[in-house]
């Protein structure tokens, strides 16, 4: 059966090539799309006969008074997989529209076929997405998951590692268009799995290759990242978990998410095994982050230049000279500001413990993404 939405789309597409009025009719004879809105929902006996007889039906002027709801022209049954799925009608003098009627019919059938393949592609993609979601976040390595893997033709005997991919854009990337990467040469193996993961994320379950060095894997993933960035036109972050078996891939997902959360505009591709301090920072609840930063930094936040100075000081690895140059201030001014920070926070920055405490407070303030009033 021809869907109304598809029928309307076909009318819009085909109308670009001819001037005559067009109708799309379902197999029961009901007009479901038309260049003439007044005909929508009407019964078309000529189209019904064309569908029933599985052959073209020419409608003459005389037929207009005999058949219900018809106008002079031609009605062409549309086939998909050897079945009539609808009828396209072209209104006009039969002698004028017959020459290109078959061409319009073929064009319409191609659109129907293309839509069918697109629907099939989306159904398969959704099935795979649901499977991966249940595998990593819901059911885990259950017997049910194994059976579904067999139905989907997925080899569960190979080790894989999870790569989470995130597009740095506020726009929602549409699955039917933007997320279709078949034209890109990502060099993925047949056993690799790439699916959409929310609005602006993808997840890649990459088959492990023991002969692949860390450097070669980095180069491979960097190539994928560059292609995606060029295709989407926005920055792409990638978090890489460690390799795991079918039963432990959940752990790889957790690691990949941890690595993705550590990505920045300066570090867009992060291996979880490279994380150090980030592991601890991510494990701290947001409420605790806020309380810790608030307890130490509240008196400093009242003067924005002091917070900027501290952050610049850490950015330049505690170099007084480089910090002063970067902020375009005299080094004596920098000394004054740092002493003021010490007094307000009750710290001595020469003491490793106090310096570390201040650094963590700044890191947690930024990591919690909460502005403290």
N, C-alpha and C positions, 0 to 999 in steps of 0.2 A: 504494500500500500504506500502511495506517495504522500509524504507529510506535507501539510500546508506551508510550513516555513520553507521547505525546500522548493515547493512549487512557486512561491513568491520570489525566491531567489532566482530560479530559472527564468521566470518572466522578465525580471530585471536584466539578466544577462543577455537573453536572446533579443529583447527589445532593442538593444543597441545596434542590431544588424538589419532590422527591417522596420518599415513604417506602419505596416498593417497591425490591427488589433490582435491580441493573443489571449488565449485562455488555457488554463490547465485544469483538467477534469480528473476526478478519481474514478475508479473502476465501477462505482455505482452510478455514475453520471452526474455527480454534483460538481459544479464549478468551484474550485478552491482557490484559484488565483486568476486575475484578469487585469488587462490594461484598462478595462472599463469597470469601475467599482460597482456600478449598478447591477452587474451580472453575477456578482459573488453570491454563492449559495443557491443559485438557480439550477434547476434540472436541465440537462442537455442530452436529449434523446440520441442525437447523432453520435456524440462521443461514447454514450453507453453502448450503441450498436458497434462502433469501431472497436471498443474494448472486448465486447462479447465475440465478435467475428475475427478478432486479431488481425485486422487489415484496415487499410486506409478507407475512409468514408468521405466521398465528395458530396458536399451540400450545395444544391442548386437553389436558385430563387424560388422554384416551385416547391422545394422541400420545406421552405420557411413556413408554408401554410399547412404542411402535413405533419412535420415532426415538431415535438415540443422543445421550445427554448433554443432553436437553432438560428444561425445566420449563414448566408452563403459563404462558402470557403471550403477548407479541407480539415478533416480530423485524422490525426495520425496516432495509432497506438504506440506506446512507449514500452520497450522491453528491457528487463534486467534479469539476468540469469535465466533467460528463456521464458520468463513470465511477464504478462502484461501488468504494469504497475500504475498506469495512468494513460491519459490521452492529452496531446497538445493540439489545440485548434487554432488555425490561422484564418482570420476573417478577411474576405475579399473575393473578387472574381476568381473562380477556380482556375481559369486559364492563366491568370497572372501569378497566382501563388504556387501552382503545381511545380514549376521549374525548380524552385528552391525548397520545396516542402521536405524532400528527403534529406537535404542538407541540414535543415533545422531539426529534423527528427534525430539525426545522428549526433548533432551537437548537444541536443537535450539529453540523449541517452548517455553521452560521455559525462555530462555534468552529474547525472544520477549515479553513474558508476564511481566518479571521483568522490562524491559525497559518501557513498557506501564505504569506500576504502578509508576515508577520513574517520567515519564513525567507527569502523573496525579498529583503526589505529588508536583512537581515543579509548575504546573499550579495553583493548589490550594494555594500553598504558595505565588506565585506572586499575585494572586487575593486578598489574605488577606493583603499582604504588601501594595498593591495599596489602598485598602480600608482604612487601618489605616493611611496611608499618607494623603489621602484626608480628613479623619475625623479630624486629628490633625493639619494639616498644610494648607489645602486648603479650602475645602467646609465647614468645621465645622459642627455643629448640624443641617444640612439641611434635608428637606424631602427626597431628593435623597439618602442621607447617611442612613436614616432609612430604606428605601426600600432595599438598598443593604445589610444592616445588616440582614434583614429578609431572603433574598436569601442565605446568607452565614450561617444562623442559629445562629446569634449572638444576645444574649439578651442585649438590650440597657437599660433595666430598673434597672440594678444593678449599684452601684457605683464602680468605679475602681480608682486605682492610678497608675501613670506611673513610671516605673523603666527603666532607660536607662543604658545599659550594654556596656562597651567598652573594647576591647581586646588590651592590650599594646604591639602591634607588628607591624612591618613595612610590614609584609607579608599580601597579600590579601587572606582572608579566603574564599575558594570556597564553594558556596552555596550547590552544589550537594553532597558534601562529608563532609567537616568540620562542616557545619552548621546543620547537621542532628543529633539531640540530643535525638532521640527516645529511645536509649539504656540507657540514664541517668535517674535516678529516681529523677526528680526534684519536684515531689509531687504537680504538678499544678492541679488546678480544671478544669473541662470541660469548664467553662466560662472564664478562664484565656486565654489571647492571647499572644503568643510569636512569633515574626517575626524578620527577618533580617532588619537592619536599616543602609544601607550603607555598605561599605566594611568591616569594623571591629567593627561594632556595632550591637546590638540587642535591641529591645524594648519589654518590658513586661508590658502588661496591666493587673494588678493584681486585681482580684475581692476583694473588701473591706470586711473585717470581723470585725464587731464591737466588738466581744468578744475576738479578738486577741489583746493582750497587745503590747505595743511598744517593750518590751524586746523579746517577742515571735516572733514578725515580724522581728526583727533584726536577731534572731537566724535562722529563716526560710530563709531569704535572704542570710545570711552568708553561709548556707549550699549549696545554689544554686551557690554562688560565688566560693566556694571551689571545687565543682564538675566541674564547667566550667574551672577553672584554671588547674585542674588535667587532664581534657579531651583535652584542647587546648595546655597546656604546657606553658602558659604565664600569666602574671599578668592581673587581671580583675578588672576594676573600675565599681562602681555602684552608680548612682545618683537617689535618691528617691524623687518623688513629693508627694504632699498631695492628699488625696482622693477627688474625684469629681464625679459629675453626668455626664450623657451623654453630656449635653450641656456645661459643664464647664471643660471637660477633657483637653482642650487646655491649661488651666492654669496649670494643673498638669504636662503637658509636659514641659512647660516653667520652672517650678520649678525643675523638674528632670534634665533638661539641666544645670541649674544654679548649682545644687548640683554636677553634674558630673564634671563640670569645676573646682570645688573646690577640687576634689580628688587629692591626692598625693600618693606617694609610701608608706607613713606612715599612710595615711588615705584613704583607698580604697573603703569604703562604707559610703556614706554621705547622711543624711536626709536633705532636703532643710530647714526644720523647725529649724535645728540646726545652720544654717548659721547666721553670725553676720556681721563682717567687710567685708567678702567676697561679700555680697550683694551689698555693695557700690563700691568695687573695680571692680566688673564685670560690673557695670553700667557706668563706666567711659570709654569714647571712647579711643581707642588705641593712637590716635594722642595726646590727652590731657595727657595720661599717660607718653608718651615719653617726651613731653615738660616739664612736671612737674619734672620728674626724671632728665632730662638733665639740667634744670635750677639749680638744687640743687647739683647734683652729678658730673657734668663734671670735676671740678678741682680735685675731689677725685679719679675718674676713671683712672687718669694718673698714680696713684700708687696702683697697685692691692692689695698690702698687707693692705692698709687702708680699702678698700671695704671689704676684707675678715675679717678684724678685726671687722668692724661694724656688719656684718652679724653674726659673731660668738658671739658678745656681745648681740645681740638680741636673738639669739638661746638659750643662757644660762641665759636669763631673767635678764639681766643687772648685773649679778654677776661678779665682777672684778676677784675674785679668780678663779672661774670656767672657765672663758674665758681665763685667762692667762695659766691655766693648760692645757686646750684643745688645745691651740696654741703653747704650749711648749715655752713660753716666760716669762721673768721676769715681775712682776706686774708693775715695773717702766716703762718698755718698753710699756706696755699697756697704762699706763697713758699718756705717750708721744704721742702715736699714736692717742688717743682720743682727746688730746688737738690740735693736728695737724688737725684732722677732723673738730673740732670746728672753727679753724682759716680759713681753706679753704672754709667751707660752710657758715661761718658767723653765727654760732649757739652757744647756750650755753646749753649743754645736761642736765644741772640741771633743766632747765625750762621745765615743762611738754609740753608746746606748741612746743618748738623747738625739743624736743625728739620725739614727735609724728610726726612732720613734716619729720624728718629724717627717721623714721620707714616707713612712707607711701611712701617716695621716693624710698626706697629699695624694698618695696613690689611691687610698680608699675613698677619699673625697671625689676624685675623678671617676673611679670605678663604680661608685654607687649611683652616679649620674643624678645626684640630688643636690640642689642648691640650698645651702644652709643660710637661713635668714639671721 
